[in-house]
Amino acid sequence: MTLMDKIDELRDKLNKSIECEDNFEELYELSKRLDKLIVSYYANKNNKMSS
């Protein structure tokens, strides 16, 4: 599974949690995990561009 696949999967999970009005703590944790994956994606992308 690629990093982009993981981002897509977690984004979908977060969106479903928002639609189901899950508790704030769960939404926040999913959001933080998604943010970390996105940061990793851009860090990897920037490293490839500068090489």
C-alpha positions in Angstrom: 0.0 0.0 0.0 1.4 3.3 -1.0 1.5 6.4 1.2 -1.1 8.0 -1.0 -3.3 4.9 -0.6 -3.0 5.3 3.2 -3.9 8.9 3.0 -7.0 8.1 0.9 -8.0 5.4 3.3 -7.6 7.5 6.4 -9.3 10.5 4.8 -12.3 8.3 3.9 -12.4 7.0 7.5 -12.3 10.5 8.9 -15.1 11.7 6.6 -17.3 8.8 7.6 -16.6 9.5 11.2 -17.6 13.1 10.7 -20.8 12.1 8.9 -21.7 9.7 11.8 -20.9 12.4 14.3 -18.4 10.3 16.2 -17.0 11.7 19.4 -14.5 14.6 19.2 -11.5 12.7 20.5 -11.8 10.0 17.8 -12.2 12.7 15.1 -9.2 14.6 16.5 -7.0 11.5 16.6 -7.9 10.5 13.0 -7.2 14.1 11.9 -3.8 14.1 13.6 -2.9 10.7 11.9 -4.0 12.0 8.6 -1.9 15.2 9.0 1.2 13.2 9.8 0.7 11.1 6.6 0.3 14.2 4.5 3.4 15.8 6.0 5.3 12.6 5.2 3.9 12.7 1.6 5.1 16.2 1.0 8.5 15.6 2.7 9.1 12.6 0.4 7.9 14.6 -2.6 10.3 17.5 -1.7 13.2 15.1 -1.1 12.7 13.6 -4.6 12.5 17.0 -6.2 15.8 18.2 -4.6 17.7 15.1 -5.5 
